[in-house]
Amino acid sequence: MDWLYKSTDPLFITLLSTFLIFFSIVALTRIIGLRSFAKFTAYDFAFTVAIGSILSSILTSSTTLVHGITAIGSLLLLTFIFSKLQRKFTVINDLISNKPLLLMDGKEILEDNMKKARIEKTQLVSKLREANVVNYNQVYAVVLESTGDISVLHKASVEEDDNFDDSMLEGVRRRH
């Protein structure tokens, strides 16, 4: 039964650590901002995995609470610094962030972009259905965002006037 429970397991310490680390993360996130947990870049993904690893270490008592909170605080500070640097230096932003990619330009499906992004036509059509597109003529653009999400910009109906603002595609790669 040792695999289920050991009398030496620090259950009280684990419970206390869970509450303390939870409130510490909430407090640190309020100070640094929600951007630290956003789904924007590969860097953000790595950050989230690192936070999970630190939490696991704290909650299983393989590291101390103070050490874990210090590590999480350091990671949050690092994301704060990187977000400031990304805004100030476009080179850093280009290195860390993926640029959005156009998958459809009007009713034209951009096959080369779809292939490079490893998006199947069935996935694209599924996103069109989710956006209530019933006709390819309704589509202004479909964009694979830097987060991996697919955005569908479309008219409400085929008859609607064509008043699409091209600035909505600012920063989007037209061709891969």
Secondary structure, DSSP 8 states (H G I E B T S, - for coil): -TTT--TT--HHHHHHHHHHHHHHHHHHHHHH-GGGG-S-SHHHHHHHHHHHHHHHHHHTTSS-HHHHHHHHHHHHHHHHHHHHHHHH-HHHHHHHS---EEEEETTEE-HHHHHHHT--HHHHHHHHHHTT--SGGGEEEEEE-TTS-EEEEE-SSTTS-----GGGGTT-BS--
